[in-house]
């Protein structure tokens, strides 16, 4: 897998307790699938563009959706951050989002909840 991301066995052992148990049919290798998920997210790819070495893109996508809904990633991050202890560093994210010009009308159409304290738009 050359330049591809693959979690080490030590890393997998730390997070394995947070994965749901398999019911019946054995699952595809969790290490390979999770590595594929991280590769897609890290590189900003579409699921379809994941390298074949990680397995079928549909499997990787389905596992990401299922685990997200079950809160697997939230539990992993909470546990790893709790084990990490305190730090003297502060990280600032410079990410920004561009909204399409039609996004401004979502509030008027009732498709987005109004959470502001200001007066209603007429």
Secondary structure as GFF3:
##gff-version 3
##sequence-region A 1 122
A	DSSP	alpha_helix	9	15	.	.	.	ID=ss1
A	DSSP	three_ten_helix	16	18	.	.	.	ID=ss2
A	DSSP	alpha_helix	30	43	.	.	.	ID=ss3
A	DSSP	three_ten_helix	47	49	.	.	.	ID=ss4
A	DSSP	three_ten_helix	52	54	.	.	.	ID=ss5
A	DSSP	alpha_helix	57	70	.	.	.	ID=ss6
A	DSSP	alpha_helix	72	84	.	.	.	ID=ss7
A	DSSP	three_ten_helix	101	105	.	.	.	ID=ss8
###
